[in-house]
Amino acid sequence: MNTPPLFSAVLPSITSATSTALSLERTDAAVADDPFLWLEELEGPAALAWARAENEKTLGVLQSDSRYRRFYEQGLSILQSKERIAYVSLKRRGLENFWQDENQVRGVWRCTTLESYHSQDPQWETILDVDALAVAENRNWIFRGSSCLPPEERRRLISLSDGGKDAVSVREFDCVTKTFVADGFHLPEDKQHVGWVDGDTLLVARDWGEGTLTQAGYPFVVKELKRAQPLSEAREIFRGEPTDVGVSPLVLRDSEGHIHATGAIRAISSFESEYVVFRPDGPAKLNLPKKAALIGLAGGRLVVRLDADWTPPGGISFAAGSLISYDLAEWKQDPLRARASLVFQPGPRQALSGLGATKNLLIMTILENVQSKAFVYKYDQGAWSTTPIPLPEHANVSLLAASDQADQAMFAVSSYLRPTSVWYFDAERKSLEELKTTPSAFDASNHVVEQLEATSRDGTSIPYFLVRPKNARFDGAIPTLLYGYGGFQVSLLPSYLGPLGRLWLEQGNAYAVANLRGGGEFGPQWHQAAQAAMKQTTWDDFIAVAEDLIRRKITSPRRLGAIGGSQGGLLVGAAITQRPELFHAAIIQVPLLDMLRYTKLGAGASWIGEYGDPAIAEQRAWIEGYSPYQKLVADKTYPAPLILTSTKDDRVHPAHGRKAAAKLAALPQPYFYYENIDGGHSAAANLMEYARHLALEYTYASMRLCSE
């Protein structure tokens, strides 16, 4: 980045300082007026005692309902079914899977061969039994995956979380001896990012001591760590800024494990990054727009995704949502002057959904009007050619795994009512076969799926999927749950409803999924249309879908409930505080709700790019316009929400949900609150906890929306 002239750099700082000072005065006033700040103490005795008391009240009501036990047992039987698909990754040593069931509650990391996986009853070899490890070490371990050392992939860095937190301990593991490496790499618990350079060298971003974490609680210093070297002696190789979201190592490898570049990825905001590569003459910042992402290597090309329109110096223009590539040899010689060429450019209703590289190919899934298809992209003789993969149509196709030692990949094909199937694709042999199918979890014969559109406040058409009974009378009587997210460019795509189908649809109910602005269903522009100052657009879109369901007489306010988690929890909170009369139930999972203090809670400061900064007066004003916690008032009737959080959630602090419940109690307004002591941001650390959540949610929804 070119350094701006001193004058232009200083002038905005003066303006910002004035705005911030005024804002901080108002923030202090807001804090003084908040009687529930004590609930922000994550594991404070008073806060935990309050949470346990709330749990007891909520469980007392919901678990005493006659439907609860049936829902729990039905949900658990589906989640623990031996017949469910074991999803795998394609590794050099075989197909790997992480499995949980009634016997392996924490889970087992295991592997098999492709030949065995083809069979009805694959023979699995255990790599690591997490249940046994937790017992042996007397720790509440949750498995968070592993990072392998190419090309042999014998050595792994295993991430283990205490109770489901984002913070993990990292330990070196030998996949042949199936033991942790004596005197191997061992990094204590932290929100850290680690990359292998070679068998004796790691690049590590973590908390190195005072002054090395961003406001969001993530590291901004990368160091090189050698085997047997104390953390205190690791050598600093890159330093970002305390104002960044965070920094992580960059190691660019090909399919053979050869390294072509190392460096660092500096996340300036939630959606803006800078890539720095280390060269003999010093670090070099890549000539890319801030809204871009290095994807990796394929066919001797470096592949980059663009989330903004971009015209490189002296080059042609590329549209947001495009995929571009560079000749690897040219890029390595001079990454700042290498020329980019187009791989893929989306059409008006298209978006790149999934992407992976095999040994020689790019495998892509592309959305068109929220329907996806898969394609092979091959670079040959100076151009990319495209070949569709003939997977089943009218379903969501997602890339599950891609092999870096052959041109092979696996896909999941799913829809709301059709059980998910796994397909194996071999480009060299030109073969495509169905390997596995999820057993039916519910009777879907009485339901139908429709894709409809609602008109939002500004006239934009908002698509949504509706799963409803075939014999619907359109008299407004169908109990309906409306699900949404609408943030961070995340797309909501059709997937088999499984437990939801058994616990909700089989009762003759309906389910809707809204594809709101703020999501990624139509590419970066769809997201950016509801970002920061425009975030109210997401809430408007959701309300428009709710109104459309009522207008079509699918349901009515008495029979309509809203459901969402995390950003979706904020969505539901905004919807029921702005239009409480539209809903009779609200399921609010691990939510953000106090948006005037969200940057001070959990990892909230890392999401300023999505919502804005409440410490800046102008931005605080638009946040204040919808922040659900502040919008809870005595003269409105809310739909007795069910708020679910987790004590171990170190991403979205449970104080958001705690404080909202406490405020509802003080108004007084009815509500239900449940806080899982484990589980992290998923709010469930194992299948039994997940089944309990499902049973609580659908018992609550049935109590609120269904006739006895």
C-alpha positions in Angstrom: 0.0 0.0 0.0 1.3 3.5 -0.9 1.6 5.7 2.2 -0.9 8.6 2.0 0.4 12.2 2.3 0.6 13.3 5.9 -2.0 16.0 5.6 -4.7 13.6 4.2 -3.9 11.1 6.8 -4.1 13.5 9.7 -7.3 15.3 8.7 -9.7 12.3 9.0 -8.1 11.5 12.4 -9.1 14.9 13.8 -12.7 14.3 12.6 -12.8 10.8 14.0 -11.4 11.9 17.3 -14.1 14.4 17.7 -16.8 12.0 16.7 -15.4 9.3 18.9 -15.3 11.5 22.0 -18.9 12.5 21.6 -19.9 8.9 21.0 -17.9 7.6 24.1 -19.9 10.1 26.3 -23.1 8.5 25.0 -21.7 5.0 25.4 -20.7 5.7 29.0 -24.3 6.9 29.6 -25.7 3.8 28.1 -23.5 1.7 30.3 -24.6 3.6 33.4 -28.2 2.9 32.4 -27.7 -0.8 31.9 -28.6 -2.7 35.1 -27.5 -6.1 33.6 -23.8 -5.4 32.9 -22.9 -8.0 35.6 -24.2 -10.7 33.2 -21.2 -9.9 30.9 -18.9 -11.6 33.4 -18.5 -14.9 31.4 -18.1 -17.3 34.3 -18.7 -15.0 37.2 -20.5 -16.8 40.1 -23.5 -14.5 40.1 -23.9 -14.8 36.3 -23.6 -18.5 36.3 -26.0 -18.9 39.2 -28.5 -16.7 37.2 -28.0 -18.9 34.1 -28.5 -22.1 36.1 -31.7 -20.8 37.6 -33.0 -19.8 34.2 -32.1 -23.2 32.8 -34.1 -24.9 35.6 -37.1 -22.8 34.9 -37.0 -23.4 31.1 -36.3 -27.1 31.4 -39.1 -27.4 34.0 -41.6 -26.0 31.5 -40.4 -27.5 28.2 -39.3 -30.9 29.4 -42.7 -31.4 31.2 -44.5 -31.1 27.9 -45.6 -34.5 26.6 -43.9 -33.9 23.3 -40.4 -33.2 24.7 -39.3 -36.8 25.4 -40.6 -38.0 22.0 -38.8 -35.2 20.2 -35.6 -35.9 22.1 -35.6 -39.6 21.3 -36.6 -39.2 17.7 -34.0 -36.5 17.2 -31.2 -38.5 18.9 -32.1 -41.6 16.9 -31.6 -39.7 13.6 -28.4 -38.0 14.8 -26.9 -41.2 16.0 -28.1 -43.4 13.2 -25.5 -46.0 12.2 -26.9 -45.6 8.6 -26.1 -41.9 8.3 -23.4 -40.9 5.8 -19.8 -40.9 7.1 -18.5 -37.8 5.2 -14.8 -38.1 4.3 -11.8 -36.2 3.1 -9.5 -37.6 0.4 -6.0 -37.9 1.9 -2.9 -39.7 0.7 -3.2 -42.3 3.4 -6.9 -43.0 2.6 -10.3 -41.5 3.3 -10.6 -39.9 6.7 -13.8 -39.2 8.8 -14.7 -37.9 12.2 -17.6 -39.9 13.7 -19.8 -39.4 16.8 -22.5 -41.8 18.1 -23.9 -43.1 21.4 -20.6 -44.9 22.1 -18.2 -42.3 20.7 -19.8 -39.3 22.3 -16.8 -37.0 21.8 -15.9 -38.8 18.6 -13.3 -40.9 16.8 -11.0 -39.8 14.0 -10.7 -42.7 11.7 -9.7 -43.8 8.1 -10.6 -46.4 5.5 -9.8 -47.2 1.8 -11.8 -46.1 -1.2 -12.6 -49.7 -1.9 -13.9 -50.3 1.6 -15.9 -47.0 1.6 -17.7 -48.4 -1.5 -19.1 -51.2 0.6 -22.2 -51.1 2.8 -20.1 -51.6 5.9 -16.7 -50.0 5.5 -13.8 -51.2 7.7 -12.5 -48.3 9.7 -9.1 -47.9 11.3 -9.0 -45.6 14.4 -6.5 -42.8 14.2 -7.5 -41.0 17.5 -10.2 -41.9 20.0 -11.2 -38.5 21.5 -13.3 -40.1 24.2 -10.4 -42.2 25.4 -8.1 -39.2 25.2 -10.4 -37.1 27.3 -10.6 -39.8 30.0 -6.9 -40.4 30.0 -6.1 -36.7 30.4 -9.2 -35.8 32.5 -10.0 -33.0 30.0 -13.2 -31.9 28.3 -11.7 -32.3 24.8 -13.6 -31.4 21.7 -11.9 -32.3 18.4 -11.4 -29.3 16.1 -9.6 -31.0 13.2 -6.0 -31.4 12.0 -3.4 -29.8 9.7 -1.2 -32.2 7.8 2.4 -31.9 6.7 2.6 -32.6 3.0 3.4 -34.6 1.0 3.6 -37.7 3.3 0.8 -36.4 5.6 2.1 -38.6 8.4 2.6 -35.7 10.9 -0.4 -33.7 11.9 -1.1 -30.7 14.1 -4.3 -31.6 16.0 -6.5 -28.9 17.4 -8.3 -29.7 20.7 -10.9 -27.3 22.3 -11.8 -27.2 26.0 -15.6 -27.6 25.9 -16.1 -26.3 22.4 -14.4 -22.9 22.6 -12.8 -21.3 19.5 -9.5 -21.2 21.4 -7.6 -24.5 20.9 -4.5 -26.3 22.1 -2.4 -27.6 19.2 -0.3 -30.8 19.5 1.8 -32.7 17.0 0.5 -36.2 16.2 2.0 -39.2 14.3 -0.7 -40.9 12.1 1.5 -44.1 11.7 2.2 -44.7 15.4 -1.1 -43.1 16.3 0.5 -41.3 19.2 1.3 -37.7 20.1 4.9 -37.0 19.2 7.2 -37.1 22.2 8.7 -33.6 22.5 6.8 -32.6 19.4 5.2 -29.2 18.8 2.7 -28.3 21.5 1.1 -24.9 21.5 -1.0 -24.0 24.6 -4.7 -22.9 24.3 -5.2 -19.8 22.3 -7.1 -18.4 19.3 -4.2 -19.3 17.0 -3.4 -20.0 13.4 -0.6 -22.4 12.5 1.0 -23.5 9.2 3.7 -26.1 8.4 6.8 -24.9 6.5 8.7 -28.2 6.9 9.0 -31.0 9.4 10.9 -28.8 11.9 9.4 -25.4 11.2 6.0 -23.7 11.8 4.6 -20.3 11.1 2.4 -19.3 14.1 0.1 -16.4 14.8 -1.0 -16.4 18.5 -0.9 -14.4 21.7 2.8 -13.7 22.2 2.3 -11.5 25.2 1.2 -8.0 26.0 0.4 -5.9 22.9 0.1 -8.7 20.4 -3.7 -9.1 20.2 -6.2 -7.0 18.3 -9.2 -5.4 19.8 -11.2 -8.5 18.6 -8.8 -10.8 20.6 -7.0 -12.3 17.6 -3.2 -12.3 17.0 -1.6 -9.8 14.7 2.0 -11.1 15.0 3.4 -14.1 13.0 6.5 -15.8 14.2 8.6 -18.7 12.9 8.9 -21.5 15.5 11.5 -24.3 15.2 11.2 -27.7 16.7 12.1 -27.9 20.4 12.3 -24.1 20.5 10.5 -22.3 23.4 7.7 -20.0 22.3 9.7 -17.1 23.9 12.4 -17.7 21.3 10.3 -17.8 18.2 11.4 -15.3 15.5 9.0 -12.6 14.5 8.6 -12.4 10.7 5.5 -10.3 10.3 3.5 -7.7 12.4 0.2 -6.3 11.4 -1.7 -3.6 13.3 -3.7 -3.6 16.5 -6.6 -2.2 14.6 -6.7 -5.3 12.3 -9.2 -8.1 12.8 -6.2 -10.5 12.9 -3.2 -11.9 11.0 -2.6 -15.5 9.9 0.3 -17.3 8.2 0.4 -17.9 4.5 2.0 -21.1 3.1 1.3 -21.6 -0.7 1.8 -25.3 -1.7 1.1 -27.3 -4.8 -0.4 -30.8 -5.0 3.1 -32.3 -4.5 3.7 -30.4 -1.3 6.3 -28.0 -2.8 6.2 -24.5 -1.3 6.0 -21.6 -3.8 5.6 -18.8 -1.3 5.3 -18.0 2.4 4.0 -14.9 4.0 1.1 -13.5 6.0 -2.6 -12.7 5.5 -3.6 -9.5 7.2 -7.3 -9.2 7.8 -7.9 -5.5 7.9 -11.7 -6.0 8.4 -14.2 -8.8 8.2 -14.1 -8.6 4.4 -10.8 -6.8 3.5 -7.4 -8.4 3.5 -3.8 -7.8 2.4 -1.5 -10.6 1.3 2.2 -10.3 2.0 4.7 -12.7 0.6 8.3 -13.0 1.8 10.9 -12.5 -1.0 14.7 -12.4 -0.9 14.6 -8.6 -1.1 12.0 -8.3 1.7 8.2 -8.7 2.2 6.0 -7.6 -0.8 2.3 -6.8 -0.5 0.5 -8.4 -3.4 -1.2 -6.2 -6.0 -4.7 -7.2 -5.2 -7.9 -5.4 -4.2 -8.6 -5.6 -0.4 -11.8 -7.6 -1.2 -10.0 -10.6 -2.7 -8.9 -14.0 -1.6 -6.0 -16.3 -2.6 -7.6 -19.7 -3.3 -4.6 -21.8 -4.1 -2.9 -23.5 -7.1 -4.4 -25.4 -9.9 -3.0 -26.5 -13.3 0.2 -24.4 -12.7 -1.9 -21.3 -12.0 -2.4 -19.2 -8.9 -6.2 -18.7 -8.4 -7.8 -15.6 -6.8 -11.4 -14.8 -6.0 -12.5 -11.2 -6.3 -15.3 -9.8 -4.1 -15.1 -6.3 -5.7 -14.8 -4.9 -9.2 -11.1 -4.6 -10.1 -9.0 -3.2 -12.9 -5.3 -4.1 -12.4 -2.7 -1.5 -13.6 -2.5 -1.7 -17.4 -4.9 -4.7 -17.4 -8.5 -5.6 -18.3 -11.4 -5.1 -15.8 -12.8 -7.9 -13.8 -16.3 -8.0 -12.1 -17.0 -8.7 -8.5 -17.6 -12.4 -7.9 -15.1 -13.4 -10.6 -12.3 -15.9 -10.4 -9.0 -15.0 -12.0 -5.6 -16.7 -12.3 -1.9 -16.0 -12.8 0.8 -18.1 -14.4 2.7 -19.4 -11.4 6.1 -19.1 -12.9 5.5 -15.5 -14.0 3.9 -14.7 -10.6 6.8 -16.1 -8.7 9.3 -14.1 -10.7 7.4 -10.8 -10.1 4.2 -11.1 -8.2 3.5 -7.3 -8.5 3.6 -7.3 -12.3 2.2 -10.7 -13.2 -0.8 -10.5 -15.5 -4.2 -11.9 -14.5 -6.6 -13.7 -16.8 -10.3 -14.6 -16.3 -11.4 -18.1 -15.1 -15.1 -17.4 -14.3 -17.4 -14.4 -14.3 -20.9 -14.7 -12.8 -24.0 -13.9 -14.7 -26.8 -11.6 -13.2 -28.3 -14.3 -11.0 -25.2 -16.4 -10.5 -22.6 -16.7 -7.7 -19.6 -18.9 -7.0 -20.6 -21.3 -4.3 -17.8 -23.9 -3.8 -14.3 -24.3 -5.1 -11.5 -26.9 -4.8 -8.4 -28.0 -6.6 -7.5 -31.6 -7.6 -4.1 -32.5 -9.0 -4.6 -30.7 -12.3 -8.1 -29.3 -12.2 -10.4 -26.7 -10.6 -13.7 -28.1 -9.4 -16.4 -25.4 -8.9 -20.0 -25.3 -7.8 -22.0 -22.4 -9.2 -25.3 -21.0 -8.0 -28.0 -19.8 -10.4 -31.1 -18.4 -8.7 -30.1 -20.4 -5.5 -29.8 -23.7 -7.5 -26.3 -25.2 -7.9 -24.4 -27.1 -10.5 -20.9 -28.5 -10.6 -18.2 -27.9 -13.3 -14.6 -28.9 -14.1 -12.3 -26.1 -15.2 -9.1 -27.1 -16.9 -6.2 -24.9 -18.0 -4.7 -26.0 -21.3 -2.9 -24.3 -24.1 -3.4 -20.8 -22.6 -7.1 -21.0 -21.8 -9.6 -22.4 -19.3 -12.1 -24.9 -20.6 -15.3 -25.8 -18.8 -17.1 -29.1 -18.6 -20.3 -29.7 -16.5 -20.5 -32.6 -14.2 -23.8 -34.4 -14.7 -25.0 -34.6 -11.1 -28.8 -34.7 -10.3 -30.6 -31.5 -11.1 -33.0 -29.4 -9.0 -30.9 -30.0 -5.9 -28.0 -28.4 -4.0 -24.6 -29.7 -5.1 -21.8 -29.1 -2.7 -18.1 -30.1 -3.0 -17.2 -32.3 -0.1 -13.6 -33.3 -0.9 -11.0 -33.0 -3.6 -7.8 -35.1 -4.0 -4.5 -33.4 -4.6 -2.9 -36.6 -5.8 -5.4 -37.4 -8.6 -8.3 -35.7 -10.4 -11.0 -37.0 -8.1 -13.6 -35.3 -6.0 -16.7 -36.1 -3.9 -20.0 -34.2 -3.9 -23.0 -34.1 -1.7 -26.4 -33.7 -3.5 -29.2 -32.6 -1.3 -32.6 -31.0 -1.2 -35.1 -30.2 1.6 -37.2 -33.4 1.1 -34.7 -35.7 -0.7 -32.1 -37.5 1.5 -28.5 -36.4 0.9 -26.4 -38.6 -1.4 -22.6 -38.7 -1.9 -21.2 -38.9 -5.4 -17.6 -39.9 -6.5 -16.2 -38.2 -9.6 -13.0 -39.4 -11.4 -12.2 -36.9 -14.2 -9.4 -39.1 -15.6 -11.7 -42.1 -16.0 -14.7 -39.9 -16.8 -16.7 -41.8 -14.2 -19.4 -40.5 -11.8 -21.1 -42.8 -9.3 -23.4 -42.5 -6.3 -21.6 -44.0 -3.3 -23.9 -43.3 -0.3 -27.4 -42.1 0.5 -28.7 -40.9 3.8 -31.7 -43.0 5.0 -35.0 -41.2 5.1 -35.5 -39.6 8.4 -39.1 -38.6 7.9 -42.1 -39.1 5.6 -41.8 -36.4 3.0 -44.6 -37.7 0.7 -47.1 -35.2 2.1 -45.0 -32.1 1.5 -43.9 -30.0 -1.5 -41.1 -27.5 -2.0 -41.7 -24.1 -3.7 -39.4 -21.2 -4.5 -41.3 -18.0 -4.1 -40.5 -14.3 -4.0 -41.5 -11.5 -1.6 -41.2 -7.8 -2.4 -39.0 -5.9 0.2 -39.6 -2.3 1.3 -37.4 -0.9 -1.5 -39.1 -3.0 -4.2 -36.3 -5.7 -4.5 -37.5 -9.2 -5.0 -36.4 -11.5 -2.2 -36.5 -15.3 -3.0 -37.4 -17.8 -0.4 -38.0 -21.5 -0.2 -41.2 -22.8 1.3 -41.7 -26.5 2.4 -45.4 -26.9 3.0 -48.1 -29.7 3.1 -49.3 -30.6 -0.4 -52.9 -30.3 0.8 -52.6 -26.8 2.3 -55.9 -25.0 2.4 -54.3 -21.5 2.3 -56.5 -20.4 5.2 -53.6 -19.0 7.3 -53.7 -22.0 9.7 -50.4 -23.8 9.0 -47.8 -23.5 11.8 -44.7 -22.1 10.1 -41.1 -21.5 11.1 -39.3 -18.9 9.0 -35.5 -19.2 9.1 -33.0 -16.6 8.0 -29.4 -15.4 8.3 -28.6 -12.6 5.9 -25.0 -11.7 6.8 -21.3 -12.1 6.0 -21.9 -13.2 2.4 -23.1 -16.6 3.7 -25.6 -18.4 1.4 -28.5 -20.5 2.7 -28.9 -23.4 0.3 -31.3 -26.4 0.3 -30.2 -29.4 2.4 -32.1 -32.4 3.7 -34.2 -31.4 6.7 -33.6 -34.7 8.6 -34.6 -34.0 12.3 -36.6 -30.9 11.4 -38.7 -33.0 9.0 -39.4 -35.6 11.7 -40.0 -33.2 14.6 -41.8 -30.4 12.7 -42.9 -31.2 9.1 -44.4 -34.6 9.9 -46.9 -32.8 12.2 -48.3 -31.1 9.2 -46.3 -27.9 9.6 -44.4 -25.7 7.2 -40.8 -24.4 7.0 -39.5 -21.4 5.1 -35.9 -20.3 4.3 -35.3 -16.7 3.3 -32.4 -15.7 1.0 -31.9 -12.2 2.4 -29.6 -9.5 1.3 -26.5 -9.6 3.4 -26.0 -13.2 2.3 -24.1 -14.5 -0.7 -26.7 -16.2 -2.8 -26.2 -13.7 -5.6 -22.6 -12.8 -5.0 -20.7 -9.9 -3.3 -23.2 -7.3 -4.4 -26.1 -9.1 -2.6 -24.0 -9.0 0.5 -22.9 -5.4 0.2 -26.4 -4.2 -0.4 -27.1 -4.9 3.3 -23.8 -4.1 5.0 -23.0 -1.5 7.6 -25.2 1.6 7.1 -27.6 -0.6 5.0 -28.0 -3.4 7.6 -31.6 -2.5 8.1 -32.1 -3.9 4.6 -31.7 -7.4 5.9 -34.3 -6.9 8.6 -36.7 -5.4 6.0 -36.2 -8.4 3.7 -37.0 -10.9 6.5 -40.1 -8.9 7.5 -41.2 -8.8 3.8 -41.0 -12.6 3.6 -43.0 -13.0 6.8 -45.6 -10.6 5.4 -45.7 -12.6 2.1 -46.3 -15.9 3.9 -49.2 -14.2 5.7 -50.5 -12.5 2.5 -50.5 -15.9 0.6 -52.4 -17.3 3.6 -49.8 -20.0 4.2 -49.9 -19.0 7.8 -50.9 -16.1 10.1 -49.2 -14.2 12.9 -50.7 -16.6 15.4 -49.0 -19.5 13.6 -45.8 -17.9 12.5 -42.4 -18.2 14.3 -39.0 -16.8 13.4 -35.7 -18.8 13.9 -32.1 -18.0 13.4 -28.6 -18.3 15.0 -25.7 -15.9 15.5 -26.2 -13.2 12.9 -29.5 -15.0 12.4 -30.2 -14.5 16.1 -29.7 -10.8 15.6 -32.0 -11.0 12.6 -34.8 -12.5 14.7 -34.2 -10.1 17.5 -34.5 -7.2 15.1 -37.6 -8.7 13.5 -39.5 -9.2 16.8 -38.6 -5.8 18.2 -39.6 -4.0 15.0 -42.6 -6.0 14.1 -43.6 -8.1 17.1 -47.2 -8.4 15.9 -46.1 -10.6 12.9 -44.8 -13.5 15.1 -46.1 -15.7 17.9 -42.8 -17.5 18.5 -39.1 -16.7 18.1 -36.1 -19.1 18.5 -33.0 -17.0 19.0 -29.8 -19.1 18.9 -26.4 -17.9 20.2 -27.3 -14.3 19.2 -25.9 -10.9 19.0 -28.5 -8.5 20.6 -26.7 -5.7 22.4 -25.2 -4.0 19.3 -24.1 -0.9 21.2 -21.6 -3.1 23.2 -21.0 -5.9 20.7 -17.4 -4.8 20.0 -16.6 -5.3 23.7 -18.0 -8.8 23.9 -16.4 -12.0 22.6 -14.9 -11.6 19.1 -17.3 -8.8 18.3 -14.7 -6.2 17.3 -13.9 -8.5 14.3 -17.4 -7.8 12.8 -17.1 -4.1 12.5 -16.9 -4.5 8.7 -20.4 -6.1 8.8 -22.2 -3.8 11.2 -20.1 -0.6 11.8 -18.4 0.7 14.9 -20.6 2.0 17.8 -17.7 4.0 19.0 -18.0 6.3 15.9 -21.0 8.6 16.2 -22.3 8.3 12.6 -22.1 4.5 12.7 -23.5 4.3 16.2 -26.6 6.1 14.9 -27.5 3.4 12.4 -26.7 0.6 14.8 -28.8 2.3 17.5 -31.7 2.3 15.1 -32.1 -1.5 15.3 -30.1 -2.8 18.3 -32.6 -5.3 19.7 -31.5 -5.2 23.4 -32.1 -1.4 23.5 -35.4 -1.8 21.6 -37.0 -4.0 24.2 -39.6 -1.8 25.8 -42.5 -2.1 28.2 -45.3 -1.0 25.8 -44.9 -3.8 23.3 -45.9 -7.5 23.5 -43.2 -9.8 22.3 -43.7 -13.4 21.2 -42.2 -15.0 24.3 -38.8 -15.9 22.7 -36.7 -18.9 23.4 -33.1 -17.7 23.7 -30.3 -20.3 23.6 -26.7 -19.6 24.4 -23.5 -21.4 25.5 -21.1 -20.4 28.3 -18.2 -21.7 26.3 -19.0 -19.5 23.3 -15.9 -17.3 23.0 -17.1 -16.0 19.6 -20.5 -14.5 20.4 -20.6 -13.8 24.2 -23.6 -15.3 26.0 -24.2 -11.9 27.7 -26.1 -10.9 24.6 -28.8 -13.5 25.3 -28.5 -13.3 29.1 -29.1 -9.5 29.2 -32.0 -9.7 26.8 -33.7 -12.4 28.9 -33.0 -10.4 32.1 -34.5 -7.3 30.5 -37.6 -9.2 29.3 -38.0 -10.4 32.9 -37.8 -6.9 34.2 -40.4 -5.4 31.8 -42.1 -7.9 32.6 -42.5 -10.0 29.5 -42.6 -13.8 29.0 -39.5 -15.6 27.6 -37.5 -18.8 27.9 -33.7 -18.9 28.3 -31.4 -21.9 28.2 -27.6 -21.7 28.4 -25.5 -24.8 27.6 -22.4 -24.9 29.9 -20.4 -26.5 27.0 -20.7 -26.3 23.3 -19.0 -23.2 22.0 -20.6 -21.2 19.2 -22.5 -24.3 18.0 -24.1 -24.4 21.5 -23.7 -28.2 21.4 -20.5 -30.2 22.0 -22.0 -33.7 21.2 -25.0 -35.4 19.6 -26.9 -35.7 22.9 -26.6 -32.0 23.6 -27.7 -31.3 20.0 -30.7 -33.6 20.4 -31.6 -31.7 23.6 -31.5 -28.4 21.8 -33.7 -29.8 19.0 -36.2 -31.1 21.5 -36.3 -27.8 23.4 -36.7 -25.8 20.2 -39.5 -27.9 18.6 -41.3 -28.4 21.9 -41.3 -24.7 22.3 -42.4 -24.1 18.7 -45.2 -26.6 19.1 -46.4 -25.1 22.3 -46.5 -21.6 20.8 -47.7 -22.3 17.3 -49.7 -25.6 17.2 -53.1 -26.5 18.5 -53.2 -29.1 21.2 
